[in-house]
Amino acid sequence: ASVSTILSVTSLECLSITGDCNGITERWLRSIASPHTIQTLRIEGTCSCHQWFRDDVSIRWNSEFAERCCSLKSLSFRSLVLDIDDSFYDHPGRAQASSYECMLEELHLGSIAFSLVSGSLPALLPASSSWMHLKTLTIDIREDDVNVLDYLALLKIVQPSLETFMVRGEKTTRAMDSSLSFFLPSTE
């Protein structure tokens, strides 16, 4: 009952959900009374890289929830298995553009895995144009990370607006400037 009371606050701007995310997180996200006021959302699971099974989904993220959180400025996922439904993603060049416009400025991805059937990372937001405001991207990459192609797909979309890009690994930390010359091919 106490979680329901907190989620019914009409001017909730920051929400952190931590712990075992399996099953309950999606229900909590759908029960937020005023998702349009949330500016910061942090979801942190309990998975460690040694426990991950890519079919054991921590959270299913779809465009319905992303559209409801239209004021979202900062989004963070950590230590979980993410399943992204991209069936309604408005791909670049698609004839019909989405009416959804988000001003997401920060995305932090820490030790996440994607489910076996997950859509692509850019589909976290329903429209490719929604990524034009992203200024900060932080990714924790493990040595055995298989998500590199998803990260590259997102980087190609956000490169024009990105000001800070940080990749942190198990053994090294590397901050890169906005040109991303080390990580992406030149756009000339």
N, C-alpha and C positions, 0 to 999 in steps of 0.2 A: 504494500500500500504506500510506503514512503517514496518509492521510485516513481509511482504514478503521480503523486503529489508534486514532486520536483518537475516532472516532465509536463505538468499542466500549467506551469508558470508561463504567462503570456509574453513576457519580455526576455526570455532566456537567450543570451547572446553567446555563451560558451558552454560546451558540453563535452565531458570526457567520460568515456565508457571503458573500463579496464576490467581485466579478469578473463574468465573462461567465456569467450564470445559465442561459442556454438549454440545456435538456436535462439537464445533470448535477445541478442542485440538487435536483430531485425524487428522483433516485436516492439522493443523500446523505441527504435527509430520511428516506427509507424505511429506510435502513441504520443508523440510530441505534439502538444497543443498548438504551438506557433512556430513551426520549423522555419518560416520565412524570416524570423528574427535572429536565427543562429548565424554567427559570424565565424566561430571557431569550433571545429568538430575534431575530436581526437578519439580514435578507437584503438585500444591496445589489448591484444590477446595474450595468451600464455604459452603459445607454441615456441619451442626452441628448434633450431635448425636440425637437430637430431631426431625430433619427434614428428616432423612434417610428413604427412601423407597427402598428396595433392588432390585426393578425392574426399578428404575430410575438411569440408568447407567451414570456415569460421563465420563468414558473412557473405551474403549475396547482395550486391550493390546494383541497383537499376536506375534508369533515368527518372522514374517516378519520384524516388526520394531526392535525387539531385535537383529536380525541378522544384520540389517543395522547399528546398533550402536555397532560395534565390539570393540571399544576402551573404552566403558563405564566402569568406575571405581566406581562411586557412583550413586545410584538411590534412589530417595525419593518420596513417595506418601503420601499426607496428605489431610484429610478432603474431601474424595471423595468416590464414589461407583465404584469399580473396577470390570471389567468383563474380565477374562483371558481366551483366546482361547487356550485350550491345545490339540487341534486336531493334532498338529505336534510335541508335546513334546516327546523327546527321553527318555522314562522311563528307569530307571536302569534295566539292564538285557535284554533289547530289542536287538534283533539280529543285527540290522543295526544301527550303531552309527552315530550321526550327525557330520557333518564336522565343525560345528560352535563351536568356542572356545572363550569365553569371559573371561575377567580378573576382573569381578565385585568384588570389595573389601568391599564395604559398601552398606547396604540396610537399609533404614529408612521407617517404616510404621507407620504413625500417624493418628489415628482415621479414619481408612478406614473400609468400609463394602464391601462385595462381592455381585455381582448380583446373582439372583436366579439360573442362568444357568452357572455361572462362573466355569472355570476349577480350578484345585488346584494351590496353591501359588507357588510350585516349577516350574510350567510351565511359570513363568515370563521369564525364560531363556529357550531356546529350548532344551538344553541337560542337563541331571543331572550332567554330569561331569563339566559343566560350573560353578557350585557352589563351586568347590574345592578351589577357591581363596578367598572366602568371609571371611573377618577377623572381620567385625563389623556388628552386627545386632541390631537394635533398634526398639522396638515395643511399641506403646502406646495402652494399653488395657483398655477398659471400663469395669465396673462391669457387664454389660449385654452383653459383647462381645460374639458372637457366632462363631468366627473365630478360636477358640483355636485349633481345630483339624488341620486346615490349617497351623497354626504356628508350631505345633508339627511335621507335615510332613516335613516342611522345616528344622526344627532343626535337625531332624534325618539325613538329607543329609549333612548339613553344619557343624555338630559337630566336625569332625576332623580338620578343618581349622580355626574354629571360635576362636578368641582371646578375643573379647569383646562382651558381650551380655547384653543388658539393656532392662528391662521391666519397663515401667512407667504406673502407673494406676492413676485413679482419686484421690485416697486417699493416695497411697504409691508410693515410688520409691525404686526399688531394683536392684542393680548391681550384676551380678553373674560372677564367674570366668569361665574359658574356659572348666572346667569339666562338667558344667551344671548339677551337681549332684542333685540339688534341683528340677530342671524342667524336666529332662529326666531320664529314668531308666538307670542303669549302663549297659555298653556295654561289661562287662567282661564275 
